[in-house]
Amino acid sequence: MSRHALTGILSTCLLALVVSACSVSIGKNPPPPPPPPPARIEHVTIQGLNLRQGPSVTTGVIRSLSLDEAVEVLARQDNWIRVRTMDGLVGYAYGAYLTGFDIRPARRDPGKPAPPGGSSGLSPEEEQELWN
């Protein structure tokens, strides 16, 4: 085979590869990214639930949540749920007082005296969570 014929064949093959590679990307958009998972929305089941800075009654209160207020669930840490309010505040709420969580409020230790003002049946932590 002559040098001229070999050059022609190689040129034709190279041209075919270039055209093939270009035609794959021309006119085709990459697939769109998958949509984000739908937000999980739950509701507050008591009036005055504290939205806290961290997952503990010892952290500061950002604000109180209203009965039936909607919140977006972001994460769970034990019985504390990290939530975002509809006005964009992010904090922690005790999960026993949100819909969608099977968390029971801790009951007051029968060996401890009832809180002043009558028996609420709540533990001191729950009393503090609700009213402080």
Phi and psi in radians as a Rosetta constraint file:
Dihedral C 1 N 2 CA 2 C 2 CIRCULARHARMONIC -1.349 0.35
Dihedral N 2 CA 2 C 2 N 3 CIRCULARHARMONIC 2.803 0.35
Dihedral C 2 N 3 CA 3 C 3 CIRCULARHARMONIC -1.100 0.35
Dihedral N 3 CA 3 C 3 N 4 CIRCULARHARMONIC -0.686 0.35
Dihedral C 3 N 4 CA 4 C 4 CIRCULARHARMONIC -1.117 0.35
Dihedral N 4 CA 4 C 4 N 5 CIRCULARHARMONIC -0.728 0.35
Dihedral C 4 N 5 CA 5 C 5 CIRCULARHARMONIC -1.181 0.35
Dihedral N 5 CA 5 C 5 N 6 CIRCULARHARMONIC -0.726 0.35
Dihedral C 5 N 6 CA 6 C 6 CIRCULARHARMONIC -1.117 0.35
Dihedral N 6 CA 6 C 6 N 7 CIRCULARHARMONIC -0.712 0.35
Dihedral C 6 N 7 CA 7 C 7 CIRCULARHARMONIC -1.103 0.35
Dihedral N 7 CA 7 C 7 N 8 CIRCULARHARMONIC -0.712 0.35
Dihedral C 7 N 8 CA 8 C 8 CIRCULARHARMONIC -1.110 0.35
Dihedral N 8 CA 8 C 8 N 9 CIRCULARHARMONIC -0.729 0.35
Dihedral C 8 N 9 CA 9 C 9 CIRCULARHARMONIC -1.147 0.35
Dihedral N 9 CA 9 C 9 N 10 CIRCULARHARMONIC -0.786 0.35
Dihedral C 9 N 10 CA 10 C 10 CIRCULARHARMONIC -1.115 0.35
Dihedral N 10 CA 10 C 10 N 11 CIRCULARHARMONIC -0.705 0.35
Dihedral C 10 N 11 CA 11 C 11 CIRCULARHARMONIC -1.089 0.35
Dihedral N 11 CA 11 C 11 N 12 CIRCULARHARMONIC -0.755 0.35
Dihedral C 11 N 12 CA 12 C 12 CIRCULARHARMONIC -1.109 0.35
Dihedral N 12 CA 12 C 12 N 13 CIRCULARHARMONIC -0.752 0.35
Dihedral C 12 N 13 CA 13 C 13 CIRCULARHARMONIC -1.121 0.35
Dihedral N 13 CA 13 C 13 N 14 CIRCULARHARMONIC -0.759 0.35
Dihedral C 13 N 14 CA 14 C 14 CIRCULARHARMONIC -1.104 0.35
Dihedral N 14 CA 14 C 14 N 15 CIRCULARHARMONIC -0.765 0.35
Dihedral C 14 N 15 CA 15 C 15 CIRCULARHARMONIC -1.082 0.35
Dihedral N 15 CA 15 C 15 N 16 CIRCULARHARMONIC -0.720 0.35
Dihedral C 15 N 16 CA 16 C 16 CIRCULARHARMONIC -1.104 0.35
Dihedral N 16 CA 16 C 16 N 17 CIRCULARHARMONIC -0.707 0.35
Dihedral C 16 N 17 CA 17 C 17 CIRCULARHARMONIC -1.144 0.35
Dihedral N 17 CA 17 C 17 N 18 CIRCULARHARMONIC -0.753 0.35
Dihedral C 17 N 18 CA 18 C 18 CIRCULARHARMONIC -1.125 0.35
Dihedral N 18 CA 18 C 18 N 19 CIRCULARHARMONIC -0.822 0.35
Dihedral C 18 N 19 CA 19 C 19 CIRCULARHARMONIC -1.091 0.35
Dihedral N 19 CA 19 C 19 N 20 CIRCULARHARMONIC -0.734 0.35
Dihedral C 19 N 20 CA 20 C 20 CIRCULARHARMONIC -1.098 0.35
Dihedral N 20 CA 20 C 20 N 21 CIRCULARHARMONIC -0.781 0.35
Dihedral C 20 N 21 CA 21 C 21 CIRCULARHARMONIC -1.134 0.35
Dihedral N 21 CA 21 C 21 N 22 CIRCULARHARMONIC -0.712 0.35
Dihedral C 21 N 22 CA 22 C 22 CIRCULARHARMONIC -1.195 0.35
Dihedral N 22 CA 22 C 22 N 23 CIRCULARHARMONIC -0.680 0.35
Dihedral C 22 N 23 CA 23 C 23 CIRCULARHARMONIC -1.213 0.35
Dihedral N 23 CA 23 C 23 N 24 CIRCULARHARMONIC -0.408 0.35
Dihedral C 23 N 24 CA 24 C 24 CIRCULARHARMONIC -1.216 0.35
Dihedral N 24 CA 24 C 24 N 25 CIRCULARHARMONIC -0.681 0.35
Dihedral C 24 N 25 CA 25 C 25 CIRCULARHARMONIC -1.630 0.35
Dihedral N 25 CA 25 C 25 N 26 CIRCULARHARMONIC -0.314 0.35
Dihedral C 25 N 26 CA 26 C 26 CIRCULARHARMONIC -1.350 0.35
Dihedral N 26 CA 26 C 26 N 27 CIRCULARHARMONIC 2.244 0.35
Dihedral C 26 N 27 CA 27 C 27 CIRCULARHARMONIC 1.382 0.35
Dihedral N 27 CA 27 C 27 N 28 CIRCULARHARMONIC 0.027 0.35
Dihedral C 27 N 28 CA 28 C 28 CIRCULARHARMONIC -2.053 0.35
Dihedral N 28 CA 28 C 28 N 29 CIRCULARHARMONIC 2.145 0.35
Dihedral C 28 N 29 CA 29 C 29 CIRCULARHARMONIC -1.530 0.35
Dihedral N 29 CA 29 C 29 N 30 CIRCULARHARMONIC 2.604 0.35
Dihedral C 29 N 30 CA 30 C 30 CIRCULARHARMONIC -1.139 0.35
Dihedral N 30 CA 30 C 30 N 31 CIRCULARHARMONIC 2.668 0.35
Dihedral C 30 N 31 CA 31 C 31 CIRCULARHARMONIC -1.098 0.35
Dihedral N 31 CA 31 C 31 N 32 CIRCULARHARMONIC 2.540 0.35
Dihedral C 31 N 32 CA 32 C 32 CIRCULARHARMONIC -1.184 0.35
Dihedral N 32 CA 32 C 32 N 33 CIRCULARHARMONIC 2.685 0.35
Dihedral C 32 N 33 CA 33 C 33 CIRCULARHARMONIC -1.159 0.35
Dihedral N 33 CA 33 C 33 N 34 CIRCULARHARMONIC 2.705 0.35
Dihedral C 33 N 34 CA 34 C 34 CIRCULARHARMONIC -1.124 0.35
Dihedral N 34 CA 34 C 34 N 35 CIRCULARHARMONIC 2.586 0.35
Dihedral C 34 N 35 CA 35 C 35 CIRCULARHARMONIC -1.173 0.35
Dihedral N 35 CA 35 C 35 N 36 CIRCULARHARMONIC 2.659 0.35
Dihedral C 35 N 36 CA 36 C 36 CIRCULARHARMONIC -1.164 0.35
Dihedral N 36 CA 36 C 36 N 37 CIRCULARHARMONIC 2.696 0.35
Dihedral C 36 N 37 CA 37 C 37 CIRCULARHARMONIC -1.095 0.35
Dihedral N 37 CA 37 C 37 N 38 CIRCULARHARMONIC 2.614 0.35
Dihedral C 37 N 38 CA 38 C 38 CIRCULARHARMONIC -1.124 0.35
Dihedral N 38 CA 38 C 38 N 39 CIRCULARHARMONIC 2.543 0.35
Dihedral C 38 N 39 CA 39 C 39 CIRCULARHARMONIC -1.172 0.35
Dihedral N 39 CA 39 C 39 N 40 CIRCULARHARMONIC 2.488 0.35
Dihedral C 39 N 40 CA 40 C 40 CIRCULARHARMONIC -1.651 0.35
Dihedral N 40 CA 40 C 40 N 41 CIRCULARHARMONIC 2.034 0.35
Dihedral C 40 N 41 CA 41 C 41 CIRCULARHARMONIC -1.891 0.35
Dihedral N 41 CA 41 C 41 N 42 CIRCULARHARMONIC 2.247 0.35
Dihedral C 41 N 42 CA 42 C 42 CIRCULARHARMONIC -2.209 0.35
Dihedral N 42 CA 42 C 42 N 43 CIRCULARHARMONIC 3.008 0.35
Dihedral C 42 N 43 CA 43 C 43 CIRCULARHARMONIC -2.214 0.35
Dihedral N 43 CA 43 C 43 N 44 CIRCULARHARMONIC 2.607 0.35
Dihedral C 43 N 44 CA 44 C 44 CIRCULARHARMONIC -1.333 0.35
Dihedral N 44 CA 44 C 44 N 45 CIRCULARHARMONIC 2.376 0.35
Dihedral C 44 N 45 CA 45 C 45 CIRCULARHARMONIC -1.811 0.35
Dihedral N 45 CA 45 C 45 N 46 CIRCULARHARMONIC -0.017 0.35
Dihedral C 45 N 46 CA 46 C 46 CIRCULARHARMONIC -2.388 0.35
Dihedral N 46 CA 46 C 46 N 47 CIRCULARHARMONIC 2.727 0.35
Dihedral C 46 N 47 CA 47 C 47 CIRCULARHARMONIC -1.411 0.35
Dihedral N 47 CA 47 C 47 N 48 CIRCULARHARMONIC 2.304 0.35
Dihedral C 47 N 48 CA 48 C 48 CIRCULARHARMONIC 1.535 0.35
Dihedral N 48 CA 48 C 48 N 49 CIRCULARHARMONIC 0.334 0.35
Dihedral C 48 N 49 CA 49 C 49 CIRCULARHARMONIC -1.115 0.35
Dihedral N 49 CA 49 C 49 N 50 CIRCULARHARMONIC 2.303 0.35
Dihedral C 49 N 50 CA 50 C 50 CIRCULARHARMONIC -1.349 0.35
Dihedral N 50 CA 50 C 50 N 51 CIRCULARHARMONIC 2.294 0.35
Dihedral C 50 N 51 CA 51 C 51 CIRCULARHARMONIC -1.652 0.35
Dihedral N 51 CA 51 C 51 N 52 CIRCULARHARMONIC 2.010 0.35
Dihedral C 51 N 52 CA 52 C 52 CIRCULARHARMONIC -1.887 0.35
Dihedral N 52 CA 52 C 52 N 53 CIRCULARHARMONIC 2.803 0.35
Dihedral C 52 N 53 CA 53 C 53 CIRCULARHARMONIC -1.234 0.35
Dihedral N 53 CA 53 C 53 N 54 CIRCULARHARMONIC -0.462 0.35
Dihedral C 53 N 54 CA 54 C 54 CIRCULARHARMONIC -2.536 0.35
Dihedral N 54 CA 54 C 54 N 55 CIRCULARHARMONIC 3.049 0.35
Dihedral C 54 N 55 CA 55 C 55 CIRCULARHARMONIC -1.448 0.35
Dihedral N 55 CA 55 C 55 N 56 CIRCULARHARMONIC 1.061 0.35
Dihedral C 55 N 56 CA 56 C 56 CIRCULARHARMONIC -2.889 0.35
Dihedral N 56 CA 56 C 56 N 57 CIRCULARHARMONIC 2.637 0.35
Dihedral C 56 N 57 CA 57 C 57 CIRCULARHARMONIC -1.263 0.35
Dihedral N 57 CA 57 C 57 N 58 CIRCULARHARMONIC -0.155 0.35
Dihedral C 57 N 58 CA 58 C 58 CIRCULARHARMONIC -1.523 0.35
Dihedral N 58 CA 58 C 58 N 59 CIRCULARHARMONIC -0.113 0.35
Dihedral C 58 N 59 CA 59 C 59 CIRCULARHARMONIC -1.580 0.35
Dihedral N 59 CA 59 C 59 N 60 CIRCULARHARMONIC 2.793 0.35
Dihedral C 59 N 60 CA 60 C 60 CIRCULARHARMONIC -1.134 0.35
Dihedral N 60 CA 60 C 60 N 61 CIRCULARHARMONIC 2.700 0.35
Dihedral C 60 N 61 CA 61 C 61 CIRCULARHARMONIC -1.600 0.35
Dihedral N 61 CA 61 C 61 N 62 CIRCULARHARMONIC 2.217 0.35
Dihedral C 61 N 62 CA 62 C 62 CIRCULARHARMONIC -1.373 0.35
Dihedral N 62 CA 62 C 62 N 63 CIRCULARHARMONIC -0.883 0.35
Dihedral C 62 N 63 CA 63 C 63 CIRCULARHARMONIC -2.962 0.35
Dihedral N 63 CA 63 C 63 N 64 CIRCULARHARMONIC 2.963 0.35
Dihedral C 63 N 64 CA 64 C 64 CIRCULARHARMONIC -1.602 0.35
Dihedral N 64 CA 64 C 64 N 65 CIRCULARHARMONIC 2.488 0.35
Dihedral C 64 N 65 CA 65 C 65 CIRCULARHARMONIC -1.705 0.35
Dihedral N 65 CA 65 C 65 N 66 CIRCULARHARMONIC 2.580 0.35
Dihedral C 65 N 66 CA 66 C 66 CIRCULARHARMONIC -1.595 0.35
Dihedral N 66 CA 66 C 66 N 67 CIRCULARHARMONIC 2.713 0.35
Dihedral C 66 N 67 CA 67 C 67 CIRCULARHARMONIC -0.958 0.35
Dihedral N 67 CA 67 C 67 N 68 CIRCULARHARMONIC 2.287 0.35
Dihedral C 67 N 68 CA 68 C 68 CIRCULARHARMONIC 1.219 0.35
Dihedral N 68 CA 68 C 68 N 69 CIRCULARHARMONIC 0.203 0.35
Dihedral C 68 N 69 CA 69 C 69 CIRCULARHARMONIC -1.179 0.35
Dihedral N 69 CA 69 C 69 N 70 CIRCULARHARMONIC 2.381 0.35
Dihedral C 69 N 70 CA 70 C 70 CIRCULARHARMONIC -1.460 0.35
Dihedral N 70 CA 70 C 70 N 71 CIRCULARHARMONIC 2.423 0.35
Dihedral C 70 N 71 CA 71 C 71 CIRCULARHARMONIC -2.378 0.35
Dihedral N 71 CA 71 C 71 N 72 CIRCULARHARMONIC 2.598 0.35
Dihedral C 71 N 72 CA 72 C 72 CIRCULARHARMONIC -1.605 0.35
Dihedral N 72 CA 72 C 72 N 73 CIRCULARHARMONIC 2.238 0.35
Dihedral C 72 N 73 CA 73 C 73 CIRCULARHARMONIC -1.421 0.35
Dihedral N 73 CA 73 C 73 N 74 CIRCULARHARMONIC 2.207 0.35
Dihedral C 73 N 74 CA 74 C 74 CIRCULARHARMONIC -1.848 0.35
Dihedral N 74 CA 74 C 74 N 75 CIRCULARHARMONIC -0.671 0.35
Dihedral C 74 N 75 CA 75 C 75 CIRCULARHARMONIC -2.908 0.35
Dihedral N 75 CA 75 C 75 N 76 CIRCULARHARMONIC 2.932 0.35
Dihedral C 75 N 76 CA 76 C 76 CIRCULARHARMONIC -2.248 0.35
Dihedral N 76 CA 76 C 76 N 77 CIRCULARHARMONIC 2.372 0.35
Dihedral C 76 N 77 CA 77 C 77 CIRCULARHARMONIC -2.291 0.35
Dihedral N 77 CA 77 C 77 N 78 CIRCULARHARMONIC 1.775 0.35
Dihedral C 77 N 78 CA 78 C 78 CIRCULARHARMONIC 0.987 0.35
Dihedral N 78 CA 78 C 78 N 79 CIRCULARHARMONIC -2.162 0.35
Dihedral C 78 N 79 CA 79 C 79 CIRCULARHARMONIC -1.605 0.35
Dihedral N 79 CA 79 C 79 N 80 CIRCULARHARMONIC 0.075 0.35
Dihedral C 79 N 80 CA 80 C 80 CIRCULARHARMONIC -1.752 0.35
Dihedral N 80 CA 80 C 80 N 81 CIRCULARHARMONIC 2.423 0.35
Dihedral C 80 N 81 CA 81 C 81 CIRCULARHARMONIC -2.030 0.35
Dihedral N 81 CA 81 C 81 N 82 CIRCULARHARMONIC 2.197 0.35
Dihedral C 81 N 82 CA 82 C 82 CIRCULARHARMONIC -1.442 0.35
Dihedral N 82 CA 82 C 82 N 83 CIRCULARHARMONIC 2.168 0.35
Dihedral C 82 N 83 CA 83 C 83 CIRCULARHARMONIC -2.290 0.35
Dihedral N 83 CA 83 C 83 N 84 CIRCULARHARMONIC 2.808 0.35
Dihedral C 83 N 84 CA 84 C 84 CIRCULARHARMONIC -2.105 0.35
Dihedral N 84 CA 84 C 84 N 85 CIRCULARHARMONIC 2.228 0.35
Dihedral C 84 N 85 CA 85 C 85 CIRCULARHARMONIC -1.319 0.35
Dihedral N 85 CA 85 C 85 N 86 CIRCULARHARMONIC 2.900 0.35
Dihedral C 85 N 86 CA 86 C 86 CIRCULARHARMONIC -1.192 0.35
Dihedral N 86 CA 86 C 86 N 87 CIRCULARHARMONIC -0.302 0.35
Dihedral C 86 N 87 CA 87 C 87 CIRCULARHARMONIC -1.684 0.35
Dihedral N 87 CA 87 C 87 N 88 CIRCULARHARMONIC 0.217 0.35
Dihedral C 87 N 88 CA 88 C 88 CIRCULARHARMONIC 1.631 0.35
Dihedral N 88 CA 88 C 88 N 89 CIRCULARHARMONIC -0.013 0.35
Dihedral C 88 N 89 CA 89 C 89 CIRCULARHARMONIC -1.317 0.35
Dihedral N 89 CA 89 C 89 N 90 CIRCULARHARMONIC 2.441 0.35
Dihedral C 89 N 90 CA 90 C 90 CIRCULARHARMONIC -2.055 0.35
Dihedral N 90 CA 90 C 90 N 91 CIRCULARHARMONIC 2.308 0.35
Dihedral C 90 N 91 CA 91 C 91 CIRCULARHARMONIC -2.941 0.35
Dihedral N 91 CA 91 C 91 N 92 CIRCULARHARMONIC -2.894 0.35
Dihedral C 91 N 92 CA 92 C 92 CIRCULARHARMONIC -2.028 0.35
Dihedral N 92 CA 92 C 92 N 93 CIRCULARHARMONIC 2.408 0.35
Dihedral C 92 N 93 CA 93 C 93 CIRCULARHARMONIC -2.206 0.35
Dihedral N 93 CA 93 C 93 N 94 CIRCULARHARMONIC 2.567 0.35
Dihedral C 93 N 94 CA 94 C 94 CIRCULARHARMONIC -1.243 0.35
Dihedral N 94 CA 94 C 94 N 95 CIRCULARHARMONIC 2.165 0.35
Dihedral C 94 N 95 CA 95 C 95 CIRCULARHARMONIC -1.121 0.35
Dihedral N 95 CA 95 C 95 N 96 CIRCULARHARMONIC -0.360 0.35
Dihedral C 95 N 96 CA 96 C 96 CIRCULARHARMONIC -1.131 0.35
Dihedral N 96 CA 96 C 96 N 97 CIRCULARHARMONIC -0.318 0.35
Dihedral C 96 N 97 CA 97 C 97 CIRCULARHARMONIC -1.925 0.35
Dihedral N 97 CA 97 C 97 N 98 CIRCULARHARMONIC 0.407 0.35
Dihedral C 97 N 98 CA 98 C 98 CIRCULARHARMONIC -2.180 0.35
Dihedral N 98 CA 98 C 98 N 99 CIRCULARHARMONIC 2.528 0.35
Dihedral C 98 N 99 CA 99 C 99 CIRCULARHARMONIC -1.168 0.35
Dihedral N 99 CA 99 C 99 N 100 CIRCULARHARMONIC 2.742 0.35
Dihedral C 99 N 100 CA 100 C 100 CIRCULARHARMONIC 1.512 0.35
Dihedral N 100 CA 100 C 100 N 101 CIRCULARHARMONIC 0.021 0.35
Dihedral C 100 N 101 CA 101 C 101 CIRCULARHARMONIC -2.196 0.35
Dihedral N 101 CA 101 C 101 N 102 CIRCULARHARMONIC 2.326 0.35
Dihedral C 101 N 102 CA 102 C 102 CIRCULARHARMONIC -1.641 0.35
Dihedral N 102 CA 102 C 102 N 103 CIRCULARHARMONIC 1.160 0.35
Dihedral C 102 N 103 CA 103 C 103 CIRCULARHARMONIC -2.045 0.35
Dihedral N 103 CA 103 C 103 N 104 CIRCULARHARMONIC 2.145 0.35
Dihedral C 103 N 104 CA 104 C 104 CIRCULARHARMONIC -1.612 0.35
Dihedral N 104 CA 104 C 104 N 105 CIRCULARHARMONIC 2.444 0.35
Dihedral C 104 N 105 CA 105 C 105 CIRCULARHARMONIC -1.083 0.35
Dihedral N 105 CA 105 C 105 N 106 CIRCULARHARMONIC 2.445 0.35
Dihedral C 105 N 106 CA 106 C 106 CIRCULARHARMONIC -1.174 0.35
Dihedral N 106 CA 106 C 106 N 107 CIRCULARHARMONIC 2.405 0.35
Dihedral C 106 N 107 CA 107 C 107 CIRCULARHARMONIC -1.567 0.35
Dihedral N 107 CA 107 C 107 N 108 CIRCULARHARMONIC 2.643 0.35
Dihedral C 107 N 108 CA 108 C 108 CIRCULARHARMONIC -1.068 0.35
Dihedral N 108 CA 108 C 108 N 109 CIRCULARHARMONIC 2.412 0.35
Dihedral C 108 N 109 CA 109 C 109 CIRCULARHARMONIC -1.092 0.35
Dihedral N 109 CA 109 C 109 N 110 CIRCULARHARMONIC 2.129 0.35
Dihedral C 109 N 110 CA 110 C 110 CIRCULARHARMONIC -1.042 0.35
Dihedral N 110 CA 110 C 110 N 111 CIRCULARHARMONIC -0.407 0.35
Dihedral C 110 N 111 CA 111 C 111 CIRCULARHARMONIC -1.376 0.35
Dihedral N 111 CA 111 C 111 N 112 CIRCULARHARMONIC -0.207 0.35
Dihedral C 111 N 112 CA 112 C 112 CIRCULARHARMONIC -1.695 0.35
Dihedral N 112 CA 112 C 112 N 113 CIRCULARHARMONIC 2.601 0.35
Dihedral C 112 N 113 CA 113 C 113 CIRCULARHARMONIC -1.183 0.35
Dihedral N 113 CA 113 C 113 N 114 CIRCULARHARMONIC 2.675 0.35
Dihedral C 113 N 114 CA 114 C 114 CIRCULARHARMONIC -1.178 0.35
Dihedral N 114 CA 114 C 114 N 115 CIRCULARHARMONIC 2.639 0.35
Dihedral C 114 N 115 CA 115 C 115 CIRCULARHARMONIC -1.104 0.35
Dihedral N 115 CA 115 C 115 N 116 CIRCULARHARMONIC 2.710 0.35
Dihedral C 115 N 116 CA 116 C 116 CIRCULARHARMONIC -0.990 0.35
Dihedral N 116 CA 116 C 116 N 117 CIRCULARHARMONIC 2.550 0.35
Dihedral C 116 N 117 CA 117 C 117 CIRCULARHARMONIC 1.560 0.35
Dihedral N 117 CA 117 C 117 N 118 CIRCULARHARMONIC 0.130 0.35
Dihedral C 117 N 118 CA 118 C 118 CIRCULARHARMONIC 2.024 0.35
Dihedral N 118 CA 118 C 118 N 119 CIRCULARHARMONIC 2.907 0.35
Dihedral C 118 N 119 CA 119 C 119 CIRCULARHARMONIC -1.549 0.35
Dihedral N 119 CA 119 C 119 N 120 CIRCULARHARMONIC 2.109 0.35
Dihedral C 119 N 120 CA 120 C 120 CIRCULARHARMONIC -1.663 0.35
Dihedral N 120 CA 120 C 120 N 121 CIRCULARHARMONIC -0.258 0.35
Dihedral C 120 N 121 CA 121 C 121 CIRCULARHARMONIC 1.370 0.35
Dihedral N 121 CA 121 C 121 N 122 CIRCULARHARMONIC 0.085 0.35
Dihedral C 121 N 122 CA 122 C 122 CIRCULARHARMONIC -1.771 0.35
Dihedral N 122 CA 122 C 122 N 123 CIRCULARHARMONIC 2.659 0.35
Dihedral C 122 N 123 CA 123 C 123 CIRCULARHARMONIC -1.258 0.35
Dihedral N 123 CA 123 C 123 N 124 CIRCULARHARMONIC 2.835 0.35
Dihedral C 123 N 124 CA 124 C 124 CIRCULARHARMONIC -0.994 0.35
Dihedral N 124 CA 124 C 124 N 125 CIRCULARHARMONIC -0.634 0.35
Dihedral C 124 N 125 CA 125 C 125 CIRCULARHARMONIC -1.098 0.35
Dihedral N 125 CA 125 C 125 N 126 CIRCULARHARMONIC -0.726 0.35
Dihedral C 125 N 126 CA 126 C 126 CIRCULARHARMONIC -1.176 0.35
Dihedral N 126 CA 126 C 126 N 127 CIRCULARHARMONIC -0.719 0.35
Dihedral C 126 N 127 CA 127 C 127 CIRCULARHARMONIC -1.016 0.35
Dihedral N 127 CA 127 C 127 N 128 CIRCULARHARMONIC -0.803 0.35
Dihedral C 127 N 128 CA 128 C 128 CIRCULARHARMONIC -1.134 0.35
Dihedral N 128 CA 128 C 128 N 129 CIRCULARHARMONIC -0.718 0.35
Dihedral C 128 N 129 CA 129 C 129 CIRCULARHARMONIC -1.091 0.35
Dihedral N 129 CA 129 C 129 N 130 CIRCULARHARMONIC -0.711 0.35
Dihedral C 129 N 130 CA 130 C 130 CIRCULARHARMONIC -1.310 0.35
Dihedral N 130 CA 130 C 130 N 131 CIRCULARHARMONIC -0.742 0.35
Dihedral C 130 N 131 CA 131 C 131 CIRCULARHARMONIC -2.051 0.35
Dihedral N 131 CA 131 C 131 N 132 CIRCULARHARMONIC -0.156 0.35
